[in-house]
């Protein structure tokens, strides 16, 4: 199943930001696969080759998604994040991540793109 935006809303599975969506062919996500932990935090699990996360060079597995375009997403359910992650190919989104171990916040501008369907 292709997931769109940034999340597949099933708990205890990988959560994908892999667009394009079948219903909106020009729509793309972040090219990031997330894993939801027991507290509901979304940790970067994988980066799709050629996706926005990989191209940025800043996002790493283990980073925790904290905000999207200034919206705090730490308490949002994964199924609610898709609208924030998904957008027209080439459009920009600013994501805030927390980086372990000290959980310092950093922000990165990601340009939505249709990634290759392979993981790095």
N, C-alpha and C positions, 0 to 999 in steps of 0.2 A: 504494500500500500504506500503510495506517495503521500507524505505529509507536507503541508504547506505552512507558510509563515515560519514560526520557529518551534512549534511544538506538535507532537502527537500526544493527545491528552490521556493516554493510558499510563497509569502509575506503574512503577517498577519495570519500566521499559526505557529504552533509549528514546529521547525526545528530539525530534528532528527540526532543523531549520533549513530544509533542503529544496524548497520550491524548484521549479515552477508549479503552480497550482493547475490542476486540470480544468477548473472552471474559469480561470483567468490566465491564459497562456503567457501574457507578458508580465505576470506577477512573479516576483522572486523573493527569496528569504535571505538568511544570513550565511548559509553554508556551514552551520554549526550544529552538531548533535549534542544534546544536553542529557544529563542523567539527573533525575530528581532524587534527592536524599530523603531520609525519614522525617526531616523537618520541613520539607517542601522547597528547599533551595535547589536552584538549577545550576548544576556544575557542568562546565564544558567537558564533554566526553571525547569528541572527535571533531576535526575540521575537515570539511570536504575540499578536495583538491580543486583549486580555481574558484572557491567560494569567497565571499567577502571576509570571513574570519581569517582564512589563510592568507589572502592577499594583503590584509592589513599588517601582518607580521607581528602584531601586538598581543593577539589572543592566544592563550595556551590551555591545553587540557588541565582541568582542576580549577580554573577561574570560575567565579560564581557570578551569574548575571544578577545585577542589582537594579539597573534602570535602563529604560529605553526612551530616548528623546525627553529626558527629564521626568518621566513617570516612574515612580518607585514600583518595581515589579516583584519585590521580595515576598509579598503576601498574595500575589495573584496566582490563580490556578493556571496551569499550563495552557488549557484551552482558551483562556482569555488573552494570552500573549500573542496569538497568531496575527491579530489585526495590527499590533504594534510592530511586528517583525516583517510582515509582508508588505511589499510595495512594488512599484514599477521598476523594471530593470534599469539600473543606472541612477536611481534615486538614492539619497543618503539618509542615514540614521546614525544618531550618536548613542552608543551603548556604554553604560557604566558597569564595570566589573570589579569584583573584590578578588585580590590575589592572596592566596595563602602563602606563608603561615600567618602573617600579621594582618591579613584582610584589608590591606590598604586599597582605597578606591582609585581606579584610573578610568579615564574615558577615552573612547576610540571612535572615530568616524568610520563607518562601514558603508561601502557602496554596494548596493544590492546587485547581484549578478547570478546568472544561472551557472552553477558549478558543474564540473564533471561529476559523475556519480561514483567517485572513488574516494576512500578515506586516506588521509595522510597519517 
